[in-house]
């Protein structure tokens, strides 16, 4: 009986001692993740303790904080950056440790991806064989010179350098011509009214059925 009590006492003593040793190994590990070229904060970095399922994520300003143990290896990973790691010294005497982790940019080259409008290669082969493709120059020219398509292209086409230059020069000439006087308003131009009356008498404004 005395031996059993001694064994139980030693077991609980060792358990408490191990718990105290483990608590002394805990470190509040904090820091910020920045880029190596511009020292800018890297947000939403995946931070994980190697060999475990514990970790955290940096905030919008690159700041992070987690509880680790002395001697742990902390791994850092983010999209567009090379992976980094840091080994917490096992000789720390303090319970807090700070770090500025630098990540370098990484260029990832992806393979070329070709997207087809057909769900399967078999449908692509069938469409390639049975689709009617115009082979005469007239049909191809009519398709390329479709009025609606040309109109849409013209609307979306920006002005080139010569057109911008001509517009600028026209505005400058107009300003120089009317410098020192009030610029006339077309609404009070009698010649414009005369042309309008002639066009109205000719029936240019009638609805065409």
C-alpha positions as CSV (number, residue, x, y, z in Angstrom):
1,X,0.0,0.0,0.0
2,X,2.8,2.4,0.9
3,X,4.5,1.6,-2.4
4,X,1.3,2.4,-4.4
5,X,0.9,5.7,-2.6
6,X,4.6,6.6,-3.3
7,X,4.1,5.7,-7.0
8,X,1.0,7.9,-7.3
9,X,2.7,10.8,-5.6
10,X,5.7,10.5,-7.9
11,X,3.4,10.4,-11.0
12,X,1.6,13.5,-10.1
13,X,4.8,15.3,-9.2
14,X,6.4,14.5,-12.5
15,X,3.2,15.5,-14.4
16,X,3.2,18.9,-12.7
17,X,6.9,19.3,-13.3
18,X,6.4,18.6,-17.0
19,X,3.5,21.0,-17.3
20,X,5.7,23.7,-15.7
21,X,8.5,23.0,-18.2
22,X,6.1,23.1,-21.1
23,X,4.7,26.4,-20.0
24,X,8.1,27.9,-19.7
25,X,8.8,26.9,-23.4
26,X,5.8,28.9,-24.7
27,X,6.6,32.2,-26.5
28,X,4.3,34.9,-27.8
29,X,5.7,35.2,-31.3
30,X,4.7,38.4,-33.1
31,X,5.9,40.4,-36.1
32,X,5.2,41.9,-39.4
33,X,5.7,40.5,-43.0
34,X,7.1,42.9,-45.6
35,X,8.4,42.8,-49.1
36,X,12.1,42.7,-49.7
37,X,12.3,45.4,-52.5
38,X,9.9,48.1,-51.2
39,X,9.4,47.2,-47.5
40,X,5.6,47.2,-48.0
41,X,3.4,45.1,-45.8
42,X,2.2,41.8,-47.2
43,X,-1.4,41.1,-46.1
44,X,-3.0,37.7,-45.6
45,X,0.2,35.6,-45.4
46,X,-0.3,32.0,-44.3
47,X,1.8,31.4,-41.2
48,X,2.2,27.9,-39.9
49,X,4.2,26.1,-37.3
50,X,6.1,23.3,-39.1
51,X,5.0,19.8,-38.2
52,X,1.8,20.9,-36.6
53,X,-1.7,22.1,-37.7
54,X,-1.5,25.3,-35.8
55,X,-0.9,28.7,-37.4
56,X,-2.4,32.1,-38.2
57,X,-2.8,34.7,-41.0
58,X,-1.3,38.2,-41.2
59,X,-3.8,41.1,-41.2
60,X,-4.2,43.8,-43.8
61,X,-1.1,45.5,-42.5
62,X,1.1,42.4,-42.5
63,X,0.9,42.0,-38.7
64,X,0.6,38.6,-37.0
65,X,0.8,37.1,-33.6
66,X,0.6,33.5,-32.3
67,X,1.8,31.3,-29.4
68,X,4.7,29.0,-30.3
69,X,7.4,27.1,-28.5
70,X,11.1,27.7,-28.3
71,X,12.8,25.8,-31.1
72,X,9.8,25.8,-33.4
73,X,10.2,26.5,-37.1
74,X,7.6,29.1,-38.4
75,X,6.8,28.9,-42.2
76,X,5.5,31.8,-44.2
77,X,3.8,31.5,-47.6
78,X,1.8,33.9,-49.8
79,X,0.7,34.1,-53.4
80,X,3.3,35.8,-55.6
81,X,6.1,35.4,-53.0
82,X,8.7,32.8,-52.3
83,X,8.2,30.8,-49.1
84,X,10.1,31.8,-46.0
85,X,10.8,30.3,-42.7
86,X,12.3,31.3,-39.3
87,X,13.6,29.1,-36.5
88,X,12.8,30.4,-33.0
89,X,15.9,30.2,-30.8
90,X,15.6,27.7,-28.0
91,X,17.8,29.8,-25.8
92,X,15.3,32.6,-25.3
93,X,14.9,33.9,-21.8
94,X,11.9,36.1,-22.4
95,X,8.3,34.9,-23.1
96,X,7.8,37.3,-26.0
97,X,9.6,37.5,-29.3
98,X,9.2,39.9,-32.3
99,X,10.3,39.5,-35.9
100,X,10.3,41.4,-39.2
101,X,9.9,38.7,-41.9
102,X,11.0,39.6,-45.4
103,X,9.4,37.8,-48.4
104,X,10.8,38.1,-51.9
105,X,8.7,38.3,-55.1
106,X,8.3,35.1,-57.1
107,X,7.4,34.9,-60.8
108,X,5.3,31.9,-61.7
109,X,5.1,30.9,-65.3
110,X,2.0,29.1,-66.2
111,X,1.5,26.8,-69.2
112,X,-0.5,28.1,-72.1
113,X,-4.2,27.3,-71.8
114,X,-6.4,27.2,-74.9
115,X,-10.2,27.5,-74.4
116,X,-12.5,26.2,-77.0
117,X,-16.3,26.8,-77.3
118,X,-16.9,23.1,-77.4
119,X,-17.3,20.9,-74.3
120,X,-15.4,17.9,-75.6
121,X,-12.7,17.2,-78.2
122,X,-15.2,15.0,-80.1
123,X,-17.6,17.9,-80.6
124,X,-14.7,20.1,-81.8
125,X,-13.8,17.5,-84.4
126,X,-17.4,17.3,-85.6
127,X,-17.8,21.0,-85.8
128,X,-14.5,21.3,-87.6
129,X,-15.6,18.8,-90.2
130,X,-19.2,19.9,-90.8
131,X,-19.1,23.6,-90.3
132,X,-19.5,25.6,-93.5
133,X,-16.6,28.1,-93.9
134,X,-16.9,30.6,-96.8
135,X,-14.1,30.0,-99.3
136,X,-14.9,32.7,-101.9
137,X,-13.5,36.2,-101.5
138,X,-16.9,37.9,-102.0
139,X,-18.5,36.2,-99.0
140,X,-15.5,36.8,-96.8
141,X,-15.4,40.5,-97.8
142,X,-19.1,40.9,-97.1
143,X,-18.7,39.4,-93.7
144,X,-15.7,41.6,-92.9
145,X,-17.5,44.8,-94.2
146,X,-20.8,44.2,-92.3
147,X,-22.3,47.6,-91.7
148,X,-23.4,47.0,-88.1
149,X,-20.1,45.5,-87.1
150,X,-18.2,48.3,-88.8
151,X,-20.4,50.9,-87.0
152,X,-19.7,49.3,-83.6
153,X,-16.0,49.2,-84.4
154,X,-16.0,52.8,-85.4
155,X,-17.7,53.8,-82.2
156,X,-15.2,52.0,-80.1
157,X,-12.2,53.2,-82.0
158,X,-10.4,56.1,-80.3
159,X,-9.1,59.1,-82.1
160,X,-5.5,58.8,-83.4
161,X,-2.8,61.4,-83.2
162,X,-3.7,63.2,-86.5
163,X,-7.4,63.5,-85.6
164,X,-6.6,64.9,-82.1
165,X,-4.2,67.4,-83.7
166,X,-6.8,68.5,-86.2
167,X,-9.4,68.9,-83.6
168,X,-7.0,71.0,-81.4
169,X,-6.0,73.2,-84.4
170,X,-9.7,73.8,-85.3
171,X,-10.5,74.9,-81.8
172,X,-7.4,77.2,-81.8
173,X,-8.4,78.8,-85.1
174,X,-12.0,79.3,-83.9
175,X,-10.7,81.0,-80.8
176,X,-8.3,83.3,-82.7
177,X,-11.0,84.2,-85.3
178,X,-13.4,85.4,-82.6
179,X,-10.8,86.9,-80.3
180,X,-12.0,90.3,-78.9
181,X,-15.6,89.8,-79.8
182,X,-18.6,87.7,-78.8
183,X,-18.8,84.4,-80.5
184,X,-22.0,84.2,-82.6
185,X,-24.8,81.8,-81.7
186,X,-26.1,79.7,-84.7
187,X,-29.6,80.1,-83.4
188,X,-29.6,83.7,-84.5
189,X,-27.9,83.1,-87.8
190,X,-30.3,84.2,-90.7
191,X,-28.6,82.1,-93.2
192,X,-29.0,79.0,-91.1
193,X,-32.7,79.8,-90.7
194,X,-33.1,80.3,-94.5
195,X,-31.6,76.8,-95.1
196,X,-33.9,75.4,-92.5
197,X,-37.0,76.9,-94.2
198,X,-35.9,75.6,-97.6
199,X,-35.4,72.1,-96.3
200,X,-38.8,72.2,-94.6
201,X,-40.5,73.3,-97.8
202,X,-38.8,70.5,-99.7
203,X,-40.2,68.0,-97.2
204,X,-36.8,66.8,-95.9
205,X,-38.3,66.4,-92.4
206,X,-41.3,64.3,-93.4
207,X,-41.4,60.8,-92.1
208,X,-40.4,58.3,-94.8
209,X,-42.5,55.2,-94.9
